[in-house]
Every structure is written in structure tokens, then in C-alpha cells.
Amino acid sequence: MKHWGEVVKGKFRPFDRLKFIQAFLKHEGQIVGVTVERKKQNRSLQQNKYMWLILGIISEETGHEPEELHAYFKQKFNYIHSESFNEMIPGSTTKLSTNEFTNYIEKIKVFAADRLGLYIPDANEI
């Protein structure tokens, strides 16, 4: 069970204090462990807009709808292992960190350059 919060002046401030306390009370009298990890920053809205711009450029060249291209690239570059199906399936791009999403976009840009001969401008060039 994960509970997110922030550290302020050396103290942990859970985002949902009630659920956080209830989680501990469930284990009254038991030995429990607590793991602290930094929450990864999910891809930004700017990154997402840039991806859709890229898909629009590729769409104009190929005739495929941007949504089709999105599904294709998720299958090609953003797959996860499904325990249920015991195979690789496309993963959600919304769950990628900012760094993971940058790498994902780069793979799409390289694909567009290598396979389609398209130059995709960097985000700061737009």
C-alpha cells in the first residue's frame, strides 16, 4: 500500500492523512516496514502536446490517423509485460516519467527519420 505526501520542514505530510493513519491502525501490534521513495514525475502536458504534434506530422506524410499512429508506437516502443496474458502489451504513455517519455518521443523521431525520411523539429524549435 502506497501513500503519497511531501516532506516539509523535516516532517512527512501525507496527502490523505486519514487514509494514511487508517493504514497504520490496521496493523496495530504488528511489525511493519516503511519504504520511502521519491515519486517519479509523470510526463508533462507540454510533452504530451509535443507528441501529438509529432504524430500529426507523421499522419500528414503517411495518411494514418494520429490515434492509429499512437497505438502503433505504443506497441512498438512502450510495451509492458502483462502477468494476466503472459505476454508483452502496449503500455500507457500517461504512466511514463518525464525522462521515459522523452526517450519514447526520441524513438518516434528516429523512426520517422529512418523509415520515412522526415525531419521532426525539437520542441524548442517550434
N, C-alpha and C positions, 0 to 999 in steps of 0.2 A: 504494500500500500504506500503510495507516494502522496506527500503533502508539500505543496509549494508555498514559499514565502520569501521574505527578504531579510537580510541581516542589517539591522540599524543600530548603531552605537553598541556593537558587540552583542546584541540580543536578536534571537530569531523571532520574527513576526510572521506567523502563518497567515496566508490569505484567507483561509476559512478556519478561524480559531476554534469554533465549536466542533467541527469535524476532527480537527487535529487532537483536541482534548479527548473526544469520544474514542478515537482510535487507541489512545493510551489506556483509557479506562477499561477497555475490553480485555486488556492483558494484565489486569490487577493481579499482583502476586507472582507473575511470571517473569522470567528473564527475557528481555528483548534487546535487540540491537538497533542502532540508528545509523543510517548511512547518509553522509552529506555529499551532495554532488551539485555542480553548477548546471542550471537548466540551460540547455542549448537554445540559442536564439533561432527561431524558425525563420524561413525565408521571408524577405520583406515584401511589402506591396509593390515597391518600385521594381524589385527583381521579377515579380510575377508579371507586371506590366511589360517589362522588357522582354520576357519570354514570349508573351502573346504577340508583341511586335515582331519578333523573330519568326514566329510561326506564320504571321501574316505575310512576311516577305517570302518565305518558303512556299506558302499557299499560292501566291501570285505566280510563282515560277512553275509549280507542279500541277496546279488545278485541284489539289486536295484541300478540303476544308481544314481550317486551323484546329478544330476539335479532333479530326481524324489524325492529323499530324501529332497532336498532343498525346493521343492514345498510342500511336506508333512509337514515339520517342520514349514514353514511359516504359513500354515493353522492351525497347532496345537498350536503354541506358539507366533505368530506375526500377530494377526488379528486386523483389524480396522473396525469401523462401517462405512458402505457406506450409505450416505444420498440418493443416487440415487436408490439403491436397497433395502434400509431399512433393511439391514442385515449385518452380520459380513463377511468380506472377507479377504484373506491374504494381509498383508501389505508388502511394500518393505523394505528389510533389509538395503538398502542404506540410508534410511532416519533415521535410528536409531542413537542415540548418542553413544559415546563410552561406557558409562555406561549401556545404554539399550542393546547394542549389547553384552556386557559381560554377562548380565543376560540371554539373548537369548541363547548364547553359553552354559551357565551353565545348562539351561533347557534341551538342547540337550544331554549334557554329563550325566545328571541324568537319562534321558530316556534311553540312551544307557546302562548305568549300571544296572538300574532296570529291563528293559524289555529284554535286550539282554545279560546281564552279561559281558559287555565289559568294560574294563578299558581304558579311554581316557586320555592320559597324558596331563598335563597342558602345556601351551605354552612355559613356561620357561624350561620344561623338554625335549623339542625337539631340 
